[in-house]
């Protein structure tokens, strides 16, 4: 049986080039990414920034020859054009690496392997209870918490997942927990943030409780971004979500009161040990959704038609939880910033938060170019925001 590659977290210092706390200079990162465009099937990189009157940097990368079920448009956002272009191409790299390309899979049932060797599929929160001795494909991954190899259903590793042969599919695959980076440490940290973010918003939506409103009371990029929306007649509602961990997770909901376009009732989320970066990620997430829709880059035509038929007032009423007033507020300045001066330092602190709620942090290296790519799976963390059928019983 083939094995997972052991992962040792090395020391990776952050640079001073960006508030987003990257480990490499953006120009060097972009140069490296552009060298793999042909390898990953990117045919065009577009600047979508001017498609939206807010003009927050948003880029897209096109991969028209991806497999059925894989995205063909990859959007990225950031504080600068370089950041946005990097994010778009990184997303394309992640998607390319997540596609199944003939890697060896292990066939068997959970009962064949047992809890010492494999993750119980039920810990992944399944739409339906699995059958006894259900035949599945498995992939070896490295458990960062216990520093050991473990098997996990390949369904949780690859996207899109369409198992060959007689093995079963447990759930609809997704890109949550999939991340690329300048190095493996950066990719691991970004992937962990994604999972914490999706877990927090899943909990908030299921409980219909968003937490506290965030008041930006400090000067800086977060306040500047918020000002761009306000100046253009877009109301922003910021929420600090109550998730499993104390890692700040911020959700932002946008209401374009000028156009009253139902498609512009969009949201963005962000997680980071630095609360201002969490806010920035949420706000730029809104910019990404707006720009991609306005530029015609959104691939889900059926969903777009349904939104327009529903109309602005009805959709706002359906999603009123996001736009309601709440006297329970928290100032950005009082939310603790627990980020460190290194990527590995941040991984350590995020891991300490996660291990209070999970027995494993599974990492599968998926790199197929010079750009490190990893899939992180944290069994037990909630996923209903991306798949409503996967409800924790």
ChimeraX attribute file (.defattr): number of C-alpha atoms within 10 A of each C-alpha:
attribute: neighborCount
match mode: 1-to-1
recipient: residues
	/A:1	6
	/A:2	9
	/A:3	12
	/A:4	17
	/A:5	14
	/A:6	16
	/A:7	17
	/A:8	11
	/A:9	15
	/A:10	12
	/A:11	11
	/A:12	18
	/A:13	16
	/A:14	19
	/A:15	16
	/A:16	13
	/A:17	13
	/A:18	15
	/A:19	14
	/A:20	19
	/A:21	18
	/A:22	19
	/A:23	22
	/A:24	19
	/A:25	14
	/A:26	19
	/A:27	13
	/A:28	10
	/A:29	18
	/A:30	17
	/A:31	11
	/A:32	15
	/A:33	19
	/A:34	15
	/A:35	11
	/A:36	16
	/A:37	19
	/A:38	11
	/A:39	12
	/A:40	19
	/A:41	18
	/A:42	23
	/A:43	12
	/A:44	13
	/A:45	19
	/A:46	13
	/A:47	18
	/A:48	26
	/A:49	23
	/A:50	14
	/A:51	17
	/A:52	18
	/A:53	13
	/A:54	20
	/A:55	14
	/A:56	25
	/A:57	24
	/A:58	33
	/A:59	26
	/A:60	28
	/A:61	27
	/A:62	22
	/A:63	23
	/A:64	14
	/A:65	13
	/A:66	17
	/A:67	14
	/A:68	9
	/A:69	13
	/A:70	19
	/A:71	19
	/A:72	20
	/A:73	21
	/A:74	24
	/A:75	28
	/A:76	28
	/A:77	29
	/A:78	24
	/A:79	19
	/A:80	14
	/A:81	17
	/A:82	18
	/A:83	21
	/A:84	25
	/A:85	27
	/A:86	28
	/A:87	24
	/A:88	24
	/A:89	27
	/A:90	26
	/A:91	23
	/A:92	27
	/A:93	29
	/A:94	27
	/A:95	25
	/A:96	26
	/A:97	26
	/A:98	26
	/A:99	20
	/A:100	18
	/A:101	9
	/A:102	6
	/A:103	8
	/A:104	13
	/A:105	16
	/A:106	17
	/A:107	16
	/A:108	16
	/A:109	21
	/A:110	23
	/A:111	13
	/A:112	13
	/A:113	14
	/A:114	12
	/A:115	12
	/A:116	10
	/A:117	15
	/A:118	21
	/A:119	20
	/A:120	19
	/A:121	19
	/A:122	15
	/A:123	13
	/A:124	22
	/A:125	22
	/A:126	19
	/A:127	17
	/A:128	12
	/A:129	10
	/A:130	14
	/A:131	8
	/A:132	9
	/A:133	11
	/A:134	14
	/A:135	18
	/A:136	22
	/A:137	22
	/A:138	24
	/A:139	23
	/A:140	25
	/A:141	28
	/A:142	25
	/A:143	23
	/A:144	18
	/A:145	15
	/A:146	12
	/A:147	14
	/A:148	16
	/A:149	20
	/A:150	23
	/A:151	25
	/A:152	27
	/A:153	27
	/A:154	23
	/A:155	23
	/A:156	24
	/A:157	31
	/A:158	24
	/A:159	25
	/A:160	20
	/A:161	21
	/A:162	17
	/A:163	16
	/A:164	9
	/A:165	7
	/A:166	10
	/A:167	16
	/A:168	16
	/A:169	18
	/A:170	22
	/A:171	17
	/A:172	17
	/A:173	19
	/A:174	19
	/A:175	20
	/A:176	22
	/A:177	24
	/A:178	30
	/A:179	29
	/A:180	29
	/A:181	25
	/A:182	21
	/A:183	17
	/A:184	22
	/A:185	26
	/A:186	25
	/A:187	24
	/A:188	28
	/A:189	24
	/A:190	22
	/A:191	25
	/A:192	26
	/A:193	25
	/A:194	23
	/A:195	20
	/A:196	30
	/A:197	29
	/A:198	24
	/A:199	23
	/A:200	29
	/A:201	26
	/A:202	22
	/A:203	21
	/A:204	17
	/A:205	14
	/A:206	13
	/A:207	9
	/A:208	12
	/A:209	14
	/A:210	23
	/A:211	18
	/A:212	18
	/A:213	22
	/A:214	22
	/A:215	16
	/A:216	17
	/A:217	13
	/A:218	12
	/A:219	9
	/A:220	11
	/A:221	15
	/A:222	23
	/A:223	16
	/A:224	11
	/A:225	18
	/A:226	19
	/A:227	14
	/A:228	15
	/A:229	22
	/A:230	13
	/A:231	10
	/A:232	13
	/A:233	14
	/A:234	22
	/A:235	17
	/A:236	20
	/A:237	19
	/A:238	27
	/A:239	24
	/A:240	27
	/A:241	25
	/A:242	20
	/A:243	20
	/A:244	17
	/A:245	18
	/A:246	15
	/A:247	27
	/A:248	27
	/A:249	31
	/A:250	32
	/A:251	29
	/A:252	26
	/A:253	24
	/A:254	22
	/A:255	24
	/A:256	20
	/A:257	14
	/A:258	10
	/A:259	11
	/A:260	15
	/A:261	15
	/A:262	20
	/A:263	22
	/A:264	22
	/A:265	21
	/A:266	17
	/A:267	23
	/A:268	21
	/A:269	27
	/A:270	26
	/A:271	29
	/A:272	28
	/A:273	22
	/A:274	21
	/A:275	25
	/A:276	26
	/A:277	22
	/A:278	24
	/A:279	32
	/A:280	28
	/A:281	26
	/A:282	25
	/A:283	30
	/A:284	27
	/A:285	24
	/A:286	25
	/A:287	28
	/A:288	28
	/A:289	22
	/A:290	26
	/A:291	30
	/A:292	23
	/A:293	19
	/A:294	17
	/A:295	14
	/A:296	12
	/A:297	17
	/A:298	18
	/A:299	13
	/A:300	9
	/A:301	10
	/A:302	8
	/A:303	12
	/A:304	14
	/A:305	11
	/A:306	11
	/A:307	18
	/A:308	13
	/A:309	12
	/A:310	13
	/A:311	14
	/A:312	20
	/A:313	12
	/A:314	13
	/A:315	16
	/A:316	17
	/A:317	11
	/A:318	9
	/A:319	13
	/A:320	11
	/A:321	14
	/A:322	23
	/A:323	17
	/A:324	8
	/A:325	10
	/A:326	11
	/A:327	7
	/A:328	9
	/A:329	14
	/A:330	17
	/A:331	13
	/A:332	19
	/A:333	15
	/A:334	9
	/A:335	15
	/A:336	13
	/A:337	16
	/A:338	16
	/A:339	18
	/A:340	17
	/A:341	14
	/A:342	19
	/A:343	25
	/A:344	20
	/A:345	18
	/A:346	20
	/A:347	22
	/A:348	15
	/A:349	15
	/A:350	22
	/A:351	17
	/A:352	13
	/A:353	16
	/A:354	22
	/A:355	14
	/A:356	10
	/A:357	14
	/A:358	15
	/A:359	14
	/A:360	21
	/A:361	20
	/A:362	26
	/A:363	28
	/A:364	24
	/A:365	23
	/A:366	22
	/A:367	18
	/A:368	15
	/A:369	15
	/A:370	12
	/A:371	21
	/A:372	23
	/A:373	31
	/A:374	28
	/A:375	27
	/A:376	30
	/A:377	24
	/A:378	22
	/A:379	20
	/A:380	16
	/A:381	23
	/A:382	24
	/A:383	25
	/A:384	19
	/A:385	18
	/A:386	17
	/A:387	16
	/A:388	11
	/A:389	15
	/A:390	18
	/A:391	16
	/A:392	15
	/A:393	6
